[in-house]
Amino acid sequence: MDKRKEKLNCQLRLIAALKEFTGPVPAELFTPKEFYIVKLQIISATLEEFRREKLRELHDWLSARMSRGSLSETDAAKFKDSLGKLVSGQNYNSVCAALSGSKELLLERLSRVPPLSVAEEEKKQPGQFKEPSLDKLTSDAYGRMGFDKLEQEAGAGRTHEEVLNMARERAAKFCAVANIPLGMENTMPSPTLTCIEAVAGACLRLLGRLKR
């Protein structure tokens, strides 16, 4: 499978997972809470896989550019911009520090750097440092979908399963799931990917707060 088809396949699986997450619960297989957790784990893992694929693309692009000589200022700026969207701030600084070193060092560091993970970010405890860009994305979606009010309803006696079902319904509307096409013709627009990541982060955060 060529790289374009690999990327499209990953995107299709991501969209399909989101549509399953926001769809009906197969009662013979899962409780509503189990369904919420399992499908959200699939979405999170696929998002991480997509970022990992983007890092591989960036590695190939950088290797091709550096095979022609030193990076131009324009290429270096493009590289930094792309990298900053895929990894943590700490890993970004580690890789960019190698820009002044050898080609081999830079490519080796880039090949080892892990993708930023919304699931790992939401596992962090209150007070732990979170990546600002991803935290803001999640926080904005959390507020816009009214998940803070769902937390209050859970505290007032509504069951967790009812709250999580309501969260899935709101996620479907927030991302307009029914309108996301499934097809091999085009790559996913960046706003769609960002929306899915925001929904995943918000749904993970709600689950974590209900467990406390």
C-alpha positions as CSV (number, residue, x, y, z in Angstrom):
1,M,0.0,0.0,0.0
2,D,1.5,3.4,-1.0
3,K,1.8,6.2,1.6
4,R,-1.2,8.2,0.3
5,K,-3.4,5.1,0.6
6,E,-2.0,4.4,4.1
7,K,-3.0,8.0,5.2
8,L,-6.4,7.7,3.6
9,N,-7.0,4.3,5.2
10,C,-6.1,5.8,8.6
11,Q,-8.5,8.7,8.1
12,L,-11.3,6.3,7.1
13,R,-10.8,4.3,10.2
14,L,-10.8,7.4,12.3
15,I,-14.1,8.7,10.8
16,A,-15.6,5.2,11.1
17,A,-14.6,5.0,14.7
18,L,-16.1,8.4,15.5
19,K,-19.4,7.4,13.8
20,E,-19.5,4.2,15.8
21,F,-18.8,6.1,19.0
22,T,-21.7,8.4,18.4
23,G,-24.0,5.7,17.2
24,P,-26.3,3.2,18.9
25,V,-24.9,0.9,21.6
26,P,-25.0,-2.8,20.7
27,A,-26.5,-3.9,24.0
28,E,-25.6,-7.5,23.4
29,L,-21.9,-6.7,23.5
30,F,-21.5,-3.7,25.7
31,T,-23.0,-1.6,28.5
32,P,-23.2,2.1,27.6
33,K,-20.2,2.9,29.7
34,E,-18.1,0.0,28.3
35,F,-19.0,1.1,24.8
36,Y,-18.0,4.7,25.5
37,I,-14.6,3.6,26.9
38,V,-13.8,1.1,24.2
39,K,-14.8,3.2,21.2
40,L,-13.0,6.3,22.7
41,Q,-9.8,4.3,23.1
42,I,-10.0,3.3,19.4
43,I,-10.5,7.0,18.4
44,S,-7.5,8.0,20.6
45,A,-5.3,5.3,19.2
46,T,-6.1,6.1,15.6
47,L,-5.5,9.8,16.2
48,E,-2.0,8.9,17.6
49,E,-1.4,6.7,14.6
50,F,-2.3,9.5,12.3
51,R,0.2,11.9,14.0
52,R,2.8,9.1,13.8
53,E,2.2,8.8,10.1
54,K,2.6,12.6,9.7
55,L,5.9,12.4,11.6
56,R,7.1,9.8,9.1
57,E,6.1,12.0,6.2
58,L,8.0,14.9,7.8
59,H,11.0,12.7,8.3
60,D,11.0,11.7,4.6
61,W,10.5,15.3,3.5
62,L,13.4,16.5,5.7
63,S,15.7,13.7,4.5
64,A,15.0,14.6,0.9
65,R,15.6,18.3,1.5
66,M,18.9,17.7,3.4
67,S,20.2,15.4,0.8
68,R,20.5,18.5,-1.5
69,G,22.5,20.4,1.1
70,S,21.8,22.6,4.1
71,L,18.2,23.6,4.9
72,S,17.1,27.0,3.7
73,E,15.5,29.4,6.2
74,T,12.2,28.8,4.5
75,D,12.5,25.0,4.8
76,A,13.7,25.2,8.4
77,A,10.6,27.4,9.3
78,K,8.3,25.0,7.5
79,F,9.8,22.1,9.3
80,K,9.4,23.8,12.7
81,D,5.8,24.7,12.0
82,S,4.9,21.1,11.0
83,L,6.8,19.6,13.9
84,G,5.2,21.9,16.5
85,K,1.7,20.5,15.5
86,L,2.7,16.9,16.1
87,V,4.8,16.6,19.2
88,S,5.1,18.0,22.8
89,G,6.9,21.2,23.5
90,Q,9.8,19.3,25.2
91,N,10.2,17.0,22.2
92,Y,10.0,19.9,19.8
93,N,12.8,21.7,21.6
94,S,14.9,18.5,21.6
95,V,14.5,17.9,17.8
96,C,15.0,21.6,16.9
97,A,18.2,21.8,18.9
98,A,19.7,19.3,16.5
99,L,19.1,21.6,13.6
100,S,22.5,23.1,14.3
101,G,24.1,19.6,14.3
102,S,24.6,16.9,11.7
103,K,22.0,15.6,9.3
104,E,22.3,12.2,10.9
105,L,21.6,13.5,14.4
106,L,18.6,15.5,13.3
107,L,17.0,12.6,11.4
108,E,17.8,10.2,14.3
109,R,16.1,12.4,16.8
110,L,13.1,13.0,14.6
111,S,12.8,9.2,14.0
112,R,12.6,8.6,17.8
113,V,10.2,11.4,18.8
114,P,6.7,10.2,19.9
115,P,3.6,11.9,18.6
116,L,1.6,14.1,21.0
117,S,-1.3,12.0,22.4
118,V,-4.6,13.5,23.6
119,A,-5.2,10.3,25.6
120,E,-1.8,10.6,27.4
121,E,-2.5,14.3,28.1
122,E,-5.9,13.5,29.7
123,K,-4.3,10.9,31.9
124,K,-2.4,13.6,33.7
125,Q,-3.5,14.6,37.2
126,P,-4.6,18.1,38.2
127,G,-1.6,20.4,38.6
128,Q,0.5,18.4,36.1
129,F,1.8,20.3,33.1
130,K,-0.3,19.9,30.0
131,E,0.6,20.9,26.4
132,P,-1.1,24.3,26.1
133,S,-2.3,24.0,22.5
134,L,-4.0,20.6,23.1
135,D,-5.3,21.6,26.5
136,K,-6.9,24.7,25.0
137,L,-8.5,22.7,22.2
138,T,-10.0,20.2,24.7
139,S,-11.1,22.9,27.1
140,D,-12.8,24.9,24.4
141,A,-14.7,21.8,23.2
142,Y,-15.6,20.8,26.8
143,G,-17.2,24.2,27.4
144,R,-18.9,24.5,24.0
145,M,-20.5,21.0,24.4
146,G,-21.7,21.8,27.9
147,F,-19.8,19.0,29.5
148,D,-19.3,21.1,32.7
149,K,-23.1,21.0,33.1
150,L,-23.1,17.2,32.5
151,E,-20.6,17.0,35.4
152,Q,-23.1,18.9,37.6
153,E,-26.0,16.6,36.5
154,A,-23.9,13.6,37.5
155,G,-23.3,15.1,40.8
156,A,-27.0,15.8,41.2
157,G,-27.9,12.1,40.8
158,R,-28.0,11.4,37.1
159,T,-26.4,8.1,36.3
160,H,-23.0,8.0,34.6
161,E,-24.3,6.0,31.8
162,E,-27.0,8.6,31.1
163,V,-24.4,11.4,31.2
164,L,-22.0,9.5,28.9
165,N,-24.8,8.8,26.4
166,M,-25.7,12.5,26.4
167,A,-22.0,13.3,25.8
168,R,-21.9,11.0,22.8
169,E,-25.0,12.8,21.3
170,R,-23.4,16.2,21.8
171,A,-20.2,14.9,20.2
172,A,-22.1,13.9,17.1
173,K,-23.6,17.3,16.7
174,F,-20.3,19.1,17.5
175,C,-18.5,17.3,14.8
176,A,-21.5,17.0,12.4
177,V,-20.7,13.3,12.2
178,A,-23.4,12.5,9.8
179,N,-21.9,14.9,7.3
180,I,-18.4,13.6,7.3
181,P,-17.9,11.6,4.1
182,L,-16.4,8.2,3.9
183,G,-14.4,7.8,0.7
184,M,-10.9,7.4,-0.8
185,E,-11.1,10.5,-3.0
186,N,-9.6,13.2,-0.7
187,T,-7.6,13.6,2.4
188,M,-9.4,14.8,5.5
189,P,-9.5,18.6,5.9
190,S,-7.5,19.9,8.8
191,P,-10.6,21.4,10.6
192,T,-12.2,18.0,10.6
193,L,-9.2,16.4,12.2
194,T,-9.0,19.2,14.7
195,C,-12.6,18.8,15.6
196,I,-12.3,15.0,16.1
197,E,-9.3,15.6,18.4
198,A,-11.2,18.2,20.4
199,V,-14.1,15.8,20.8
200,A,-11.8,13.0,21.9
201,G,-10.1,15.2,24.4
202,A,-13.3,16.5,25.9
203,C,-14.9,13.0,26.1
204,L,-11.8,11.6,27.8
205,R,-11.8,14.6,30.2
206,L,-15.4,14.0,31.1
207,L,-14.8,10.3,31.8
208,G,-11.8,11.1,34.0
209,R,-13.8,13.6,36.0
210,L,-16.7,11.2,36.5
211,K,-14.3,8.7,38.0
212,R,-13.2,11.0,40.7
